[in-house]
Amino acid sequence: MALIQPAQPEAEEPGREPGRRRRVARYAVPVAVAGVAAATISLVPALADAGDPSLPSVTAQQLLTKIAASDTRTVNGTVKITTDLGLPSALSGGGGLLGGAAPSGLPGLGSGGGSPADPQAQLPQLLIGSHQLHVAADGPDRQKLSVIEPAAEYSVIHNGSQLWAYDSKSNQAFHQTLPQQASAQPRQQPPADYPATPQAAAQDILKAADGTAAITVDGTARVAGRSAYQLLITPQHADTTTVGSVRIAVDAATGVPLRLTLTPRSGGKAVFDVAFTKVSFAQPAAGTFDFTPGKGVKVTQGGADAKAAPGRTTGAGRPQDAPRAEPTVLGQGWDSIAVIKTGGGLPSGPAKTGAGTPLLGKGAAGKDQAGAGAQSLLDSLGKKVSGRYGTGTLVSTRLVNALLTDDGTLYVGAVSPSALTAAATSVSNATK
């Protein structure tokens, strides 16, 4: 089938602020592809029905139109997410950096002094290994996502203006009253920003792929017992991207994406696979979206509800008065690189902990130890590099690569390491 350029997949997604959607489209390749996130391996054979269904032929344009026209607003099902970025073992496992709450003292990692029930502390664990989720949605105002573990469960519940999250392991809850949106459209999802369903991941990818990829219909498949077309997205005119292809299984009846698989250019197993294993489009029971903290549950208030003094941490673990650094973008499309000023460099040299000495102390000395500890962690994950931009640490995965220079500038994207160092050199030359 001849390659075609994708049509506009849809208008502004109902329920997400127009400005935010534009930012997602802009940063989807360097950031959200990983996680957009992603930001994300094939499912075990038991999860796929044997035999490909026989369906009427459609073009890629027709299938994109079908996705855009889908008016399915209710869903209730089980999702499996599998991520294999090839991260070092230090980041994985129950005690790893992304296997739960991050070490509280390392700057910029995890929720810091916030609640372990805060979505910003919990959802990064989806970047490692395989996870089973239960998802339910009833229109733009009510959603529930539960991460199911063998002996614990973590849930995020969005019901109108109320956002609740509950972590059974710590018996703690996080609550936030969501601000009213400036637009007439309600918020589609709670502020987790992780593509935990095939629909969310597909929308972000299609926005990023618009005009920058070849899109074809590549056969059919059965996903969660339903017949689906397979949409294959291959980056074009991208010399440095690490993305090989993205495959989206689209429900033949409803146009809802049922599975998304991202394969790196280097080949091998997929980096990210998110798929329904069971799905129903019937309306979930109204009680699905109710939550009342039980007796003894510690509740942390976040956002506008947080009663933190200036400079103190809120439920999200970020100083209340600290500005969020907006990244700038170098390059275009799949080759784009996000450049983020982190607010200063990290002290060089190993962490001076010594035998029996805590990694983190108090006051200025504690800050020095925290910075040295963070640098030591980075050194263990990546390698020291140098060039005309100075020196820094390069951390590589199968999809996303990152360069943190010693002046505190972070370069990150789904691009080759050499593209990052070239970008850092270009910025350095421009500032001289």
SULURLIN-V239930 format. One record per residue. N is the residue number from 1. SS is DSSP state (@ for helix, = for strand, . for the rest). PSI is psi in whole degrees, -180 to 180 (999 if undefined). Layout:
BEGIN
n | ss | psi
N | SS | PSI
N | SS | PSI
END
This chain:
BEGIN
n | ss | psi
1 | . | 136
2 | . | 147
3 | . | 142
4 | = | 159
5 | = | 143
6 | . | 143
7 | . | 168
8 | . | 118
9 | . | -29
10 | . | 167
11 | . | -179
12 | . | 128
13 | . | 127
14 | . | 130
15 | . | -8
16 | . | 139
17 | . | 138
18 | @ | -42
19 | @ | -41
20 | @ | -39
21 | @ | -38
22 | @ | -39
23 | @ | -39
24 | @ | -43
25 | @ | -37
26 | @ | -39
27 | @ | 3
28 | @ | -40
29 | @ | -53
30 | @ | -24
31 | @ | -60
32 | @ | -24
33 | . | -34
34 | . | -30
35 | . | 999
36 | . | 92
37 | . | 173
38 | . | 999
39 | . | 999
40 | . | 999
41 | . | 113
42 | . | 147
43 | . | 156
44 | . | 151
45 | @ | -30
46 | @ | -19
47 | @ | -10
48 | = | 138
49 | . | 143
50 | . | 141
51 | . | 133
52 | . | 136
53 | . | 154
54 | . | 117
55 | . | 155
56 | . | 146
57 | . | 139
58 | . | 157
59 | . | 165
60 | @ | -38
61 | @ | -43
62 | @ | -38
63 | @ | -39
64 | @ | -40
65 | @ | -38
66 | @ | -40
67 | @ | -46
68 | @ | -33
69 | @ | -6
70 | . | 128
71 | . | 21
72 | . | 121
73 | . | -4
74 | = | 142
75 | = | 149
76 | = | 113
77 | = | -178
78 | = | 135
79 | = | 139
80 | = | 127
81 | = | 127
82 | = | 126
83 | = | 130
84 | . | 82
85 | . | -7
86 | . | 30
87 | . | 153
88 | . | 155
89 | @ | -22
90 | @ | -22
91 | @ | -9
92 | . | 175
93 | . | 169
94 | . | -32
95 | . | 7
96 | . | 171
97 | . | -38
98 | . | 10
99 | . | 23
100 | . | -152
101 | . | 136
102 | . | 160
103 | . | 129
104 | . | -23
105 | . | -13
106 | . | 125
107 | . | 136
108 | . | 4
109 | . | 127
110 | . | -157
111 | . | 1
112 | . | -125
113 | . | 9
114 | . | -174
115 | . | 142
116 | . | -11
117 | . | -9
118 | . | 129
119 | @ | -33
120 | @ | -20
121 | @ | -31
122 | @ | -43
123 | @ | -22
124 | @ | -19
125 | @ | -19
126 | @ | -10
127 | @ | -1
128 | . | 128
129 | = | -156
130 | = | 142
131 | = | 145
132 | = | 131
133 | = | 149
134 | = | 128
135 | = | 143
136 | = | 142
137 | = | 143
138 | = | 80
139 | . | -172
140 | . | -12
141 | . | -7
142 | = | 117
143 | = | 155
144 | = | 134
145 | = | 127
146 | = | 127
147 | = | 119
148 | = | 122
149 | . | 166
150 | . | -39
151 | . | 16
152 | . | 167
153 | = | 141
154 | = | 130
155 | = | 142
156 | = | 125
157 | = | 122
158 | = | 119
159 | = | 99
160 | . | -124
161 | . | 0
162 | = | 131
163 | = | 122
164 | = | 147
165 | = | 139
166 | = | 131
167 | = | 109
168 | . | -27
169 | . | -42
170 | . | -7
171 | . | 44
172 | = | 154
173 | = | 154
174 | = | 134
175 | = | 140
176 | = | 135
177 | = | 117
178 | . | 140
179 | . | 150
180 | . | 140
181 | . | 147
182 | . | -31
183 | . | 167
184 | . | -16
185 | . | 135
186 | . | 164
187 | . | 132
188 | . | -38
189 | . | 154
190 | . | 159
191 | . | 61
192 | . | -32
193 | . | 24
194 | . | 129
195 | . | 81
196 | . | 0
197 | . | 156
198 | @ | -35
199 | @ | -49
200 | @ | -43
201 | @ | -42
202 | @ | -41
203 | @ | -43
204 | @ | -43
205 | @ | -43
206 | @ | -36
207 | @ | -45
208 | @ | -32
209 | @ | -12
210 | . | 114
211 | . | 2
212 | . | 6
213 | = | 154
214 | = | 134
215 | = | 127
216 | = | 161
217 | = | 120
218 | = | 69
219 | = | -166
220 | = | 170
221 | = | 166
222 | = | 127
223 | = | 125
224 | . | 36
225 | . | 7
226 | = | 149
227 | = | 137
228 | = | 149
229 | = | 151
230 | = | 119
231 | = | 125
232 | = | 123
233 | = | 123
234 | = | 121
235 | = | 142
236 | . | 152
237 | . | 40
238 | . | 104
239 | . | -27
240 | . | -1
241 | = | 149
242 | . | -2
243 | = | 124
244 | = | -56
245 | = | 161
246 | = | 129
247 | = | 128
248 | = | 122
249 | = | 122
250 | = | 124
251 | = | 125
252 | . | -30
253 | . | -42
254 | . | -18
255 | . | 10
256 | . | 129
257 | = | 129
258 | = | -20
259 | = | 142
260 | = | 130
261 | = | 127
262 | = | 125
263 | = | 135
264 | = | 160
265 | . | -29
266 | . | -10
267 | . | -168
268 | . | -165
269 | . | 161
270 | . | 152
271 | . | -38
272 | = | 131
273 | = | 122
274 | = | 125
275 | = | 143
276 | = | 136
277 | = | -27
278 | = | 140
279 | = | 141
280 | = | 143
281 | . | 16
282 | . | 157
283 | . | 127
284 | . | 157
285 | . | 143
286 | @ | -35
287 | @ | -12
288 | @ | -31
289 | @ | 13
290 | . | 143
291 | . | 130
292 | . | 121
293 | . | 136
294 | . | 174
295 | . | 133
296 | . | -3
297 | . | 126
298 | = | 127
299 | = | 128
300 | = | 129
301 | = | 137
302 | . | 168
303 | @ | -134
304 | @ | -19
305 | @ | -15
306 | . | 136
307 | . | 55
308 | . | 139
309 | . | 161
310 | . | 131
311 | . | -13
312 | . | 160
313 | = | 145
314 | . | -170
315 | . | -25
316 | . | -6
317 | . | 10
318 | . | 139
319 | = | 132
320 | . | -32
321 | . | 9
322 | . | 128
323 | . | 150
324 | . | 131
325 | . | 117
326 | . | 126
327 | . | 152
328 | = | 162
329 | = | 129
330 | = | 142
331 | . | -174
332 | . | 155
333 | @ | -136
334 | @ | -21
335 | @ | 3
336 | . | 152
337 | = | 128
338 | = | 134
339 | = | 120
340 | = | 126
341 | = | 117
342 | . | -2
343 | . | 17
344 | . | 156
345 | . | 171
346 | . | 145
347 | . | 143
348 | . | 163
349 | . | 164
350 | . | 161
351 | . | 130
352 | . | 76
353 | . | -45
354 | . | 167
355 | . | 126
356 | . | 5
357 | . | 127
358 | . | 147
359 | . | -38
360 | . | 127
361 | . | -155
362 | . | 156
363 | @ | -157
364 | @ | -39
365 | @ | -39
366 | @ | -38
367 | @ | -41
368 | @ | -42
369 | @ | -38
370 | @ | -45
371 | @ | -42
372 | @ | -37
373 | @ | -40
374 | @ | -42
375 | @ | -40
376 | @ | -39
377 | @ | -46
378 | @ | -42
379 | @ | -35
380 | @ | -25
381 | @ | -34
382 | . | -153
383 | = | 149
384 | = | 136
385 | = | 161
386 | = | 158
387 | = | -161
388 | . | -18
389 | . | -9
390 | = | -138
391 | = | 162
392 | = | -173
393 | = | 129
394 | = | 122
395 | = | 124
396 | = | 141
397 | . | -178
398 | . | -14
399 | . | -57
400 | . | 135
401 | = | 150
402 | = | 141
403 | = | 119
404 | = | 110
405 | = | 160
406 | . | -9
407 | . | 6
408 | . | 17
409 | = | 129
410 | = | 126
411 | = | 124
412 | = | 142
413 | = | 167
414 | . | 61
415 | = | 170
416 | . | 155
417 | @ | -37
418 | @ | -30
419 | @ | -35
420 | @ | -46
421 | @ | -34
422 | @ | -39
423 | @ | -43
424 | @ | -39
425 | @ | -42
426 | @ | -43
427 | @ | -42
428 | @ | -42
429 | @ | -36
430 | @ | -25
431 | @ | -4
432 | . | 999
END
